[in-house]
Protein backbone atom coordinates (compact mmCIF):
# COMPACT_ATOMS: atom_id res chain seq x y z
CA UNK A 1 0.00 0.00 0.00
CA UNK A 2 2.73 2.46 0.93
CA UNK A 3 5.18 1.19 -1.68
CA UNK A 4 7.88 0.48 0.86
CA UNK A 5 9.37 -2.32 -1.19
CA UNK A 6 12.78 -2.40 0.46
CA UNK A 7 11.18 -2.89 3.88
CA UNK A 8 8.79 -5.50 2.48
CA UNK A 9 11.73 -7.37 0.97
CA UNK A 10 13.66 -7.28 4.26
CA UNK A 11 10.61 -8.44 6.25
CA UNK A 12 10.14 -11.37 3.85
CA UNK A 13 13.78 -12.38 4.27
CA UNK A 14 13.78 -11.88 8.06
CA UNK A 15 10.61 -13.89 8.62
CA UNK A 16 11.66 -16.58 6.14
CA UNK A 17 8.66 -16.23 3.85
CA UNK A 18 8.52 -18.34 0.73
CA UNK A 19 10.38 -17.14 -2.37
CA UNK A 20 7.00 -16.92 -4.12
CA UNK A 21 5.84 -14.19 -1.73
CA UNK A 22 9.12 -12.34 -2.10
CA UNK A 23 8.78 -12.51 -5.88
CA UNK A 24 5.32 -10.95 -5.57
CA UNK A 25 6.93 -8.01 -3.77
CA UNK A 26 9.45 -7.66 -6.61
CA UNK A 27 6.76 -7.90 -9.30
CA UNK A 28 4.68 -5.31 -7.48
CA UNK A 29 7.74 -3.05 -7.29
CA UNK A 30 8.39 -3.41 -11.02
CA UNK A 31 4.75 -2.67 -11.90
CA UNK A 32 4.79 0.41 -9.65
CA UNK A 33 8.05 1.52 -11.32
CA UNK A 34 6.41 1.17 -14.76
CA UNK A 35 3.36 3.15 -13.64
CA UNK A 36 5.47 5.92 -12.12
CA UNK A 37 7.50 6.37 -15.32
CA UNK A 38 4.26 6.40 -17.32
CA UNK A 39 2.87 9.17 -15.13
CA UNK A 40 6.17 11.07 -15.50
CA UNK A 41 5.76 10.95 -19.28
CA UNK A 42 8.79 8.75 -20.00
CA UNK A 43 7.56 6.99 -23.13
CA UNK A 44 10.39 7.06 -25.67
CA UNK A 45 11.84 3.73 -26.75
CA UNK A 46 15.21 4.57 -25.21
CA UNK A 47 13.60 5.38 -21.84
CA UNK A 48 11.59 2.16 -22.01
CA UNK A 49 14.74 0.20 -22.81
CA UNK A 50 16.55 1.81 -19.88
CA UNK A 51 13.64 0.94 -17.59
CA UNK A 52 13.69 -2.67 -18.80
CA UNK A 53 17.43 -2.83 -18.00
CA UNK A 54 16.86 -1.36 -14.51
CA UNK A 55 14.12 -3.91 -13.78
CA UNK A 56 16.18 -6.79 -15.15
CA UNK A 57 19.31 -5.83 -13.20
CA UNK A 58 17.30 -5.67 -9.98
CA UNK A 59 15.50 -8.98 -10.55
CA UNK A 60 17.95 -11.11 -12.54
CA UNK A 61 19.05 -13.18 -9.53
CA UNK A 62 15.50 -14.03 -8.48
CA UNK A 63 14.53 -17.40 -9.95
CA UNK A 64 10.82 -17.17 -9.22
CA UNK A 65 10.19 -13.87 -11.03
CA UNK A 66 7.77 -13.86 -13.93
CA UNK A 67 8.85 -11.17 -16.36
CA UNK A 68 5.70 -11.93 -18.36
CA UNK A 69 3.56 -10.67 -15.50
CA UNK A 70 5.51 -7.40 -15.46
CA UNK A 71 5.33 -7.20 -19.28
CA UNK A 72 1.56 -7.61 -19.08
CA UNK A 73 1.43 -4.45 -16.94
CA UNK A 74 3.53 -2.62 -19.53
CA UNK A 75 1.09 -3.69 -22.25
CA UNK A 76 -1.85 -2.42 -20.20
CA UNK A 77 -0.22 1.00 -20.00
CA UNK A 78 0.68 0.98 -23.69
CA UNK A 79 4.44 0.46 -23.46
CA UNK A 80 4.84 -2.32 -26.00
CA UNK A 81 8.57 -1.78 -26.48
CA UNK A 82 9.13 -2.20 -22.75
CA UNK A 83 6.96 -5.31 -22.75
CA UNK A 84 9.00 -6.88 -25.56
CA UNK A 85 12.27 -6.15 -23.76
CA UNK A 86 10.94 -7.76 -20.58
CA UNK A 87 9.62 -10.76 -22.51
CA UNK A 88 13.13 -11.34 -23.86
CA UNK A 89 14.09 -12.22 -20.27
CA UNK A 90 11.13 -14.54 -19.64
CA UNK A 91 12.09 -18.22 -19.50
CA UNK A 92 8.62 -19.75 -19.86
CA UNK A 93 7.47 -19.93 -23.47
CA UNK A 94 3.82 -20.33 -22.52
CA UNK A 95 3.80 -17.19 -20.36
CA UNK A 96 5.65 -15.28 -23.06
CA UNK A 97 3.15 -16.42 -25.69
CA UNK A 98 0.16 -15.32 -23.64
CA UNK A 99 1.45 -11.75 -23.51
CA UNK A 100 2.46 -11.71 -27.18
CA UNK A 101 -0.98 -12.95 -28.18
CA UNK A 102 -2.60 -10.27 -26.02
CA UNK A 103 -0.52 -7.76 -27.97
CA UNK A 104 -1.79 -9.42 -31.18
CA UNK A 105 1.80 -9.90 -32.31
CA UNK A 106 1.17 -13.12 -34.19
CA UNK A 107 4.48 -13.25 -36.02
CA UNK A 108 6.51 -13.08 -32.78
CA UNK A 109 4.08 -15.49 -31.12
CA UNK A 110 4.52 -18.00 -33.89
CA UNK A 111 8.30 -17.56 -33.88
CA UNK A 112 8.46 -18.19 -30.13
CA UNK A 113 6.11 -21.16 -30.34
CA UNK A 114 8.18 -22.73 -33.11
CA UNK A 115 11.38 -22.02 -31.22
CA UNK A 116 9.94 -23.85 -28.20
CA UNK A 117 9.31 -26.88 -30.45
CA UNK A 118 6.15 -27.56 -28.43
CA UNK A 119 3.27 -28.60 -30.72
CA UNK A 120 0.72 -27.55 -28.10
CA UNK A 121 2.02 -23.99 -28.09
CA UNK A 122 2.07 -23.85 -31.88
CA UNK A 123 -1.51 -25.13 -31.96
CA UNK A 124 -2.48 -22.51 -29.38
CA UNK A 125 -1.15 -19.79 -31.70
CA UNK A 126 -2.96 -21.34 -34.68
CA UNK A 127 -6.26 -21.45 -32.78
CA UNK A 128 -5.83 -17.86 -31.63
CA UNK A 129 -5.05 -16.66 -35.13
CA UNK A 130 -8.12 -18.46 -36.48
CA UNK A 131 -10.32 -17.19 -33.65
CA UNK A 132 -9.27 -13.58 -34.29
CA UNK A 133 -10.46 -13.98 -37.89
CA UNK A 134 -7.23 -13.00 -39.59
CA UNK A 135 -7.27 -13.37 -43.38
CA UNK A 136 -6.61 -17.02 -44.17
CA UNK A 137 -3.93 -16.16 -46.71
CA UNK A 138 -1.83 -14.31 -44.13
CA UNK A 139 -2.27 -17.12 -41.60
CA UNK A 140 -1.20 -19.67 -44.18
CA UNK A 141 1.80 -17.58 -45.18
CA UNK A 142 2.96 -17.31 -41.57
CA UNK A 143 2.42 -20.97 -40.79
CA UNK A 144 3.97 -22.30 -43.99
CA UNK A 145 7.40 -20.96 -43.06
CA UNK A 146 8.46 -24.02 -41.07
CA UNK A 147 7.73 -27.72 -41.60
CA UNK A 148 6.44 -28.22 -38.05
CA UNK A 149 3.94 -25.37 -38.15
CA UNK A 150 2.87 -26.34 -41.67
CA UNK A 151 2.19 -29.88 -40.51
CA UNK A 152 0.14 -28.63 -37.57
CA UNK A 153 -1.78 -26.24 -39.82
CA UNK A 154 -2.66 -29.11 -42.13
CA UNK A 155 -3.90 -31.15 -39.17
CA UNK A 156 -5.93 -28.18 -37.94
CA UNK A 157 -7.54 -27.64 -41.35
CA UNK A 158 -8.21 -31.34 -41.77
CA UNK A 159 -9.98 -31.57 -38.42
CA UNK A 160 -11.71 -28.20 -38.13
CA UNK A 161 -11.96 -26.60 -41.58
CA UNK A 162 -11.93 -29.29 -44.26
CA UNK A 163 -13.39 -26.87 -46.82
CA UNK A 164 -10.30 -24.67 -46.46
CA UNK A 165 -7.93 -27.59 -46.86
CA UNK A 166 -8.46 -27.78 -50.63
CA UNK A 167 -7.93 -24.04 -50.98
CA UNK A 168 -4.68 -24.26 -49.00
C-alpha positions, 0 to 999 in steps of 0.5 A: 500500500505504501510502496515500501518495497525495500522494507517488504523485501527485508521483512520477507527475508527476516521472517523466512517467507517463501520465495513466491511471496518475495517474488510478488513483492518484486513484481509489485515493485516493477509494476509500480516503477512502470506506472510511475514512469508512465505518469512522469511521461517517460515513453520514448523507446530509449527510456523504455529500454533503460527501464527494462534494464533497470528492472532486469538488473534488480531482478535477474538473480530471483529465480521465481520472477515472472517477467511476463507478468511485469510485461503484461502491466507494460502492455496495459499501459501501452508500453509495447517496447518495454513489454517486448524487452521484458519478454526477452528475459522470460524463461517460460514460453507459454507465459511469453506467448500469452502476452504476445498474443494479447498484444496481437503480435502473431508473427513473434508469437509463432516464432516463439512457439516454433522455437519452443518446439512444443506442438501444443504452443504452436496449436495454441497460436494457430487457434488464436489466429483463427479465432481472431479472424485473420485473413486465411492467406496471411495465416497460411503464409505465416504458418507455412514458413516451417515444416512443423507449423505447416504440418500442424496447420494441415492437421488443424484444417483437416480436423476443423476446416476441411473446406479450407484444406483444398484451398490451402 
